[in-house]
Amino acid sequence: MNLLTDPWIPVRQQTEAAAQKLTLQQLLCKDEHWELCLPRDDMELAALQLLICLTQILFHPKDTAELKQRIQVPLSRGNFDQGCAPYQDWFQLDHLEYPFMQVKAVRAEKITNFYKLLTGLASTTNSCFVNASGLGDFLCGSCASIVMCQHFSGHNITQLFATSQRPAGTHIR
C-alpha cells in the first residue's frame, strides 16, 4: 500500500453516514467536504496529523500568496503529481528495502500482536470495557499506517520524514 496513490484515508461526507476510503489525490484535488471516520478518536487525530505532515512536505507553498490560493482552491492534478513524483516509493508500507516508518532489518524471535500499537489496548480482559474485543486483529493497512504515526505524535513527524533512512538522492529540506 502506498499512501500517495492508494485509497487509505477513511472518511465520510458530512451529509452522509456511509464511510469510504479516498486517495490523497481525491482528498486534495476536489472541492468536497469530508470528515475522518475511524473507530477511535486518537486514530482520527493521528490520521489528521499524518495528512497535515504529508501535505506540508509534498506541497509546500513558495510564498504567502500561494498559501492563500491553496486554501481557497483545491490543488490541481498537475501540482499534485509534481509534488508526489520525487517521493513515490517513500510512502510505500510494503517497500522491499525501505517500508514506510518501519525498520526492515529487525528480526523478531516472536511475532508481536498488532494491538500493542493501539493506545489503551492490553491483553487483559478488562480492556473490553473501553475498546471492542479483538479491535487490533482486523485493522487494515490504512489503519496500520495511522497507528504507526500515532506513536510519533510526541515527535516532529515532518522532521522524521525529512531525515528518513533513504539512500542518497532527493531529500526533503
N, C-alpha and C positions, 0 to 999 in steps of 0.2 A: 504494500500500500504506500502511495506517495501523497504526502499532504498537499502538494502543489497541483496535482492533476486528478486525483481520485475523489469521489464523493465521501466525505468523512465528517462534515460539520453537521451535527444533529440539531435540526431546527424545526419550527412550525411557524406558519404565518400567524400573525397576531389575531386574525379574524377566524382562524380555523383550528380545530383540535388535532388534526392529523399531522403526525411527525414524518419527516423525511430527512435525507442526508444530501447536502449540497457540496459541490466542489468550491474551492476558494475562488475560482473564476466566476462561478454563478453568484456567489455572495457579493463580490466586489464590483462586478461589471453590470449589474442590473439594479434598477431603482425599485426595490421591493422591501417590504418591512418584515423582518424575521425576528424571532426570539429563540435563544438557545433552548434545547429540550433534552435534558439529561436526567438520570434518575436521582441525582444528588446535587444540592446547591453548591457544594465545594467543587464538584466536577464542572458545573456551569461557569464558576469563577475561573477555574483553571483553563477551560476552553476559551473564554474571553481573553485571558492573559496571553494564551498562545496565539490567538488570532491577531491581537494588537502587536505582539512582537514580530510575527511574520510580516504583517503589513508595514511596520516601521523599517524592517530590514530590507524588504524587497522593493518597496515603493516610496522610498524617502524623497520628499519633495525638495526641489532645489532652492526654493525660496518661499516667503510668506504668501505671495500671490498664488503660487501653485498649490500650496496647502489649502488656502481658502477655496480655490476652484475644485479641488478634490473632495472637499466637504460637501459642496453643493451638487456636484455631478459625479455619477459613478465612473470608475476607472474604465478607460477604453480597452477593448480586447488587445489591441496592439501594444499599449502600455503595459498591460498585464503580462503578455507573452515576453516582452522585452525585459521586464523586471525579474521574471522567473527563469529565463534562459540560462544564466550562468550557474544556477543552483539546482538544476533538475534532479540530481541524484543526492543532494544534501538532505532531503527530507523524505527519503525512502526508508520505511520502517524495516524492510527485509533486505536492505542492500547487502551484497555479499561481503564487502570489505568494511564499510562504514555505516552500519544501521543507525538510523536517527536516534539520538540520545541513549545509545547503548554501547557497551564495550564488547567487541566481538571476541576478544581473546580470553574472556573469563571462562574458566572451566569449573563447573559445579559438580560436586560428588552427588548431590541430591537436588532434585528439581524443587524450586520454591514455588508455593502456590501463589497465584496472581493476587489473591485477596489481600496479601500482606502489603501491597502497594496502596490499597484503599484506606484512607484515614478512618479510624474508628472500627474497622472490622477486625475481628480476632477469631481465633479458632475455638473460642468458648461458646457455649450455647446461649449465654445471656446476651450476646451481640445481636441475636434475632429480635430483640425488643425494639431496637433502633433501626437496624438495617435488615432488609429482606434476606432470608436464609439463602445461601448459595449465590449471592449477588456477584461475587468475584469469579464465579465459574463460567459465566457466559458473556463476558464483555467482548465486544467486537474490537477490531483493530483501531477504529477511531477513538473509542473509549480508552484503549490501552495507551495511545499517544497522549491523550489528555491527562491521564493519571500520571504518566511519566513526567509530564511538565509540571504537574501539581507538586511534585517533590522538590522542584527547583524554585518554588514560589518565594522562598526567602532570599533567593539569589537574583542577580540581574540576568534574566534569560537572554536578553539581547546580547549581552557580553558573552554568555555561554555559546550562542550561535557564532559570534564573531571569532571566538577562539577555538572553534571546533577542531578536532583532530584530523583534519583533512590534509591530503598531500599538498605540496607547494603548488601554487597557481592562483586562481581567483580567491581573494579573501575579502571578507566584509570589513570595512573600516568605519 
